[in-house]
Amino acid sequence: MSTAITDSVPAVPATADNVINTMDKNFIEEVVKLHLAPGPTDPLDHIGAREWLEKVYRPLPKTPKPIRCVRQPSVVTIQNVTVTYGHGGSFNIRVYQPQITGPEDPTRSLPAVLAYHGGGWIHGHSELEDDVYRFMASETQSVVVGVDYRLAPEHPFPVPHDDSYEALNHVVANASKYGVDITRIALWGASAGGNLAAGVALRDAHEHNPTRIRHVSLIAPALCPPSLAPAELSVPSASYPHFTSQSKSNPFVLTGAEDLWEIYANGRENFSNPYVTPLLSAPAPNHCPMYLAVGGVDVLRDEGIAYALTYRNAGCDVQLEIIPGAPHGMLAANDAWVSKQYWRNQLRVLNVAFHTAF
């Protein structure tokens, strides 16, 4: 974000031209309670953003609080693993393993969720999301694998994408080690992590038929550089031009997207790569089922909708959720009702995909 969300957000409009575009009052109230210290004003300041995450974001309570849980919390153990591949490729994953209790067979293989964190491809890591991933592992009774793909600008495309894909290869190859059922592997990605999850799902469909992925969940994914947006996403009423016009008065507006894309892609010449810009790629006929959630007041809203419609109209099993009043970073306040309902819906989707109780 170009402006930090602090305990003062006086300029956020209370109403808009429709209910989807109206900021959710409860979300604003819950963010104000967090009293967040200001972050860097330059969205490209990766050093400042990384420092802000460690000092301000890390201590925040992040355990999801869905409207309803279906299981008692499980003990979840965490293991750090280094993955190497190719000619010197190396990155880390963080494996969250739930302890199975009760009448269920503790030796049975579990589903797996590969989780790709957000951060504009330039900041973030799995340890910061421990509360979220531990909760996901417990509530879905699955092995959650937080993928610490290497970050731009030090490691631009194709490194983050390749790391993300190799994480899938690693889990499949080491399924017995982690106790994973390779027929029930899902991907989950938020924002820039949603871009990487979409790219991994597409690449796996290209390289494997049937795909090895059971399901992919994307939340507020970045799917297309603004400069290459289709015509219907460039009109003044579309989410990117509409909300970026409010960026000086609304601290919830995500800015700097075009420059972040160029940093991640290692130059505009790579924008045409289907794994960089999934929205402009041809849908794979064997693509796995998809759940895609977008916030009603997020600049990335309409590209997420367009992506879901593209795959729906190509015959893919797609579930689209538009969350009215929710901005980018809608999960930042775990006591907000938009976050509570998102997690209930997301858990329901994963449990259906895995054929587990919900």
Helices and strands as residue ranges (DSSP letters): H 25-34, H 46-52, I 53-57, E 76-85, E 89-98, E 110-116, G 126-129, H 130-140, E 143-148, H 159-173, H 175-178, E 180-190, H 192-207, E 215-219, G 226-228, G 231-233, H 239-244, H 257-265, G 268-270, G 278-280, E 290-295, H 301-312, E 318-323, H 337-354
